[in-house]
Amino acid sequence: MKKLQMVDLKGQYEKIKEEVDKSIIDVVDSTAYINGPAVKQFQENLEQYMGVKHVIPCANGTDALQISMMAIGLKPGDEVITVDFTFAATVEVIALLNLTPVLIDVDKDTFNIDLIKLEQAITPKTKAIVPVHLFGHVAQMEEIMDIAKKHNLYVIEDNAQAIGANYTFKDGSQQKAGTIGNVGATSFFPSKNLGAYGDGGAIFTNNDDLAHTIRGVVNHGMYERYHHDVVGVNSRLDSVQAAILDIKLKHLDDYSFRRQNAARHYTEVLSKSENIETPKTITHKQCDNSKGICDTCDCHVFHQYTIKIKNGKRGELVDHFKANNIPHGVYYPIPLHSQKAYKDERYDEKEFKVTNELVDEVISLPMHTELDKEQIDYITSEIIKVIG
Ligand SMILES: *Cc1c(COP(=O)(O)O)cnc(C)c1O
């Protein structure tokens, strides 16, 4: 059996090595290291792939979120609602801009924003919602957009974990995750579904004015050379990274398919255990999720394959994994509202029932494009052996 890894970047690289190596050398040779033609080309190809009018590349996913919030013109004290169960970057940028983060609980099945809690959290100070498509599964965007419209709020999608995922609206139309809100932010961190060989990120929008503002913000607030109209940042995608990403973009659908296939194999075995809850997808008309995995609409691209271990058995499983060198991860072990940096007396522990449970139950299994059936069979049999 191939060595088990949480993510197999090397195996993935080897399959596209020749093409990738050439693209890197080409950039080095061209000396167009900053904002060279490779960046433009990747930007245009990504616009086409995403079906979005504007892609603005930037330095990383955290910047993409921050720049989106700056461009929208949020002011200190404005409330921004996001989830308690996500990577810290989401809330970090809200706090950094002196906006007021309002953390809310997530849905126990999808791990995504709880729509009822969302409506309850809206106040006259609320200006934006940041749904996170956690672990690669698109949040309920149609409902979120309806709520946002009703209350006149911006929606910034944190699409760092779900690039390539599709969202199906009730009328059957589809849009890529990240292109539905006013703005979408994504990350090309190496282990993300479309990973660079270093840092990278991008912002998506269909709004021409917003795109114009964002292009200035990423470039020192400059719209004309040496004219600084707004306070901006310096956030660029490297030409070398863009060249690599442009090659990997051609494989993204295949990568998503491989992840979904691995998820299917995991779920086939693990869903039989009464101590395990396998991932669930939201049901919409077109979504055949009878096996917990949508086979029809790609609404989940499995950045992580994350299961819940019930009946207090996660500790036993973690011990067994450690003893047998089986890679695993707990994303995320501490709710954001309990983190030192984001604690606030406004928060009522009772309001975070689901997240407080999830941090004790979730475990993520190896998930990547190179995972094979033999490896999955081994991992699942070890899990069943320990926790039944
Ligand atoms: C990875 C990630 C980010 C940040 O991306 P970086 O490129 O590492 O800055 C933001 N939000 C979520 C949910 C992420 O998973």
The ligand as a Tripos MOL2 file, in Angstrom:
@<TRIPOS>MOLECULE
LIG
   15    15     1     0     0
SMALL
NO_CHARGES

@<TRIPOS>ATOM
      1 C1         -7.3820   28.4810    4.1460 C.3       1 LIG1
      2 C2         -8.5150   29.3030    4.5650 C.ar      1 LIG1
      3 C3         -8.4560   30.7060    4.5890 C.ar      1 LIG1
      4 C4         -7.1860   31.4920    4.3810 C.3       1 LIG1
      5 O1         -6.4600   31.2070    3.2820 O.3       1 LIG1
      6 P1         -4.8770   31.5580    3.2270 P.3       1 LIG1
      7 O2         -4.5670   31.4850    1.7820 O.co2     1 LIG1
      8 O3         -4.1750   30.5420    4.0300 O.co2     1 LIG1
      9 O4         -4.7220   32.9430    3.7600 O.co2     1 LIG1
     10 C5         -9.6090   31.4100    4.9000 C.ar      1 LIG1
     11 N1        -10.7430   30.7880    5.2070 N.ar      1 LIG1
     12 C6        -10.8450   29.4510    5.2280 C.ar      1 LIG1
     13 C7        -12.1470   28.8200    5.5700 C.3       1 LIG1
     14 C8         -9.7400   28.6630    4.9160 C.ar      1 LIG1
     15 O5         -9.8360   27.3340    4.9530 O.3       1 LIG1
@<TRIPOS>BOND
     1     1     2 1
     2     2     3 ar
     3     2    14 ar
     4     3     4 1
     5     3    10 ar
     6     4     5 1
     7     5     6 1
     8     6     7 2
     9     6     8 1
    10     6     9 1
    11    10    11 ar
    12    11    12 ar
    13    12    13 1
    14    12    14 ar
    15    14    15 1
@<TRIPOS>SUBSTRUCTURE
     1 LIG1         1 GROUP 0 **** ****
